[in-house]
Amino acid sequence: MDPLALLREFTALPGPPGQEDAVREALAKHVQALGMEPETDAKGNLLVRLGTGNPRVVVTAHLDEIAMIVRQVEPSGSLVVAPLGGLQPWKLGEGPVSILASKGPLDGVLSFGSMHTNDPASTARQADNTAVTWRMARVRTGRGAEELASLGVRPG
């Protein structure tokens, strides 16, 4: 088993809070391939018994990732987002994100606005003098609100 390939497989799977099934199922398949029987408890935790010796050792890890939730779809197609978990916008910077829509994942870009402006009302210029907040963040999709709705992008 190639550890780097395994890491790539797991990190490529979406696992926002409350939607951890893909990660849990992939991990369970690997555990079964090693000859062990995984169990899932009522809370969705994957349990694997590695032995019967003493002392017992418990290994814990998160299946989920820190994510964002769509709070609003603007008419322009930009998404107003909020954090799930302790995520802070300055830790992410600007970059690609995957939008988990009901009809499949879509590409987007987390943005804080154009840096190529001197307009004091722009997010970029506001960030010159104040902390970056989620209020300033948008996920740009390149799609209009109607198209996003048809693809299953909605608040919540």
N, C-alpha and C positions, 0 to 999 in steps of 0.2 A: 504494500500500500504506500503510495507516494504522499507524504505528509503535505507537500505544497499543493498538490492537486486536490487533496481533501479540504484543505483550508480554502482554496479557491471555490470549491463546490459549495461549502457552507456559507461563505460570505456573499456569494452571488444570490442566495435565496432570500426572498423578502420575509421579514419577521417583525413587523411592527407590533407593539403591544396589542394583545387580543387576537392576533392573526399569525400565530406561531406554528400552524399545522405543517407547512412545507418543511421547516427546519426540523421539527420533531419527527416527521415521517422519514426524512433523509437519514437522520441520525439513527433511528430505529432500524432501518435497513442495514446500515453498516454494523450495528451491534449484532443483529441476527446473523450476518455473514461471518461474524467472529464466533458463532455458536452460542450466543447468549440470548435469553428471552427478555426483551424489554416490556415494561408495563407502563401504562399511562394512568395516573390517579385522577380523581375528580377535579382537581385544579388544573389539569393539563401538564403536570410535571412528568417527565420521562424518568422512570426508575429502572435501574439495572443492578442486579445483585452480582457482585464480582467474586464472592466467596463466603465462607461461613466462619472464618477465623476470628480470633480476638487479638488486638482490639479491632473493632469495626471502624472502617474508614468511610466517610461520606464525602463525595466530591460534588460540589454544586457549581452550576454555571447557568447563565441566562440563555434562553433560546431566542429572546426578543432583542430588538435593537432600539435605540432611541430614535424616535421618528417625529414627524410633523403630522398634523391633522388639518384638513381643509376646513376653514371656517366660512368662506364666502367665495363664490365665483363672480368676478367682476365682469361687466359687459364686454370688456376688452379681451376676456379670456385669461386674464391674470388671476392667480389663486391667492387669496389671503390665507395664510397658514398660522398655526400656533403649535407650540411644542407638546409632545407627549413625553413626559419624563423631564429630566433636568437639563435638557438641551438649551444652550444659549446661542443666539445667532452669530456672535463673533467667533465662536469655536468652529463654525462651518465655513465662513467666508462665502464666496459666490461659487457656484459650480453645479454640475448635473445632479438631478434627482430623478427617482423613479416614482411615478404617480400610480398608485394601485387603484385602478378604476374597475368597475364591475365587468366590463367587457375586455379586460386585459390591461397590462401595464402600458403607460405612456411615458415618454421622455419629457422632462421639463428642466428648467434652470432656475435655481434659487438666486434671486437678484435683489440688490439694494439700489438699483437705478443706475443711470449712466453717469460715469465720472467726467464726461466731456461736456460739462455745462457749468455756468457760473450762476444759474438761477438759485437764489437763496431758498426757494421752496422745494428744491429737489432733495431727495433723500441723501444723495451723495454729499451735498453741501451741508445738510443738517448734521451729518456724521462727522463733519470737520470739528464741530463744537460740542457734541453730545454723544453719549453712548449709543451704540447701535442696539435697537430693540426689535422685537417681533412686529411691532406696529409698522416698521419700515420695510419689512420683508415681503416679497412677492415671488411666486413661482411663475415664470413666464413659460407659456406652452406653445406659442405660435398658432394657436387655434382660438376660435371665437367661443363665446359662452354656449351658443346653441350646439355647436359641434361637440364641445366637452360634455354637455348634458346627454347627447345621443350616445356617447361612449361610456357613460356611467360615472362621470366625475360630478360629485355633489358634496355639499358640506357634510361633515361627520364621517 
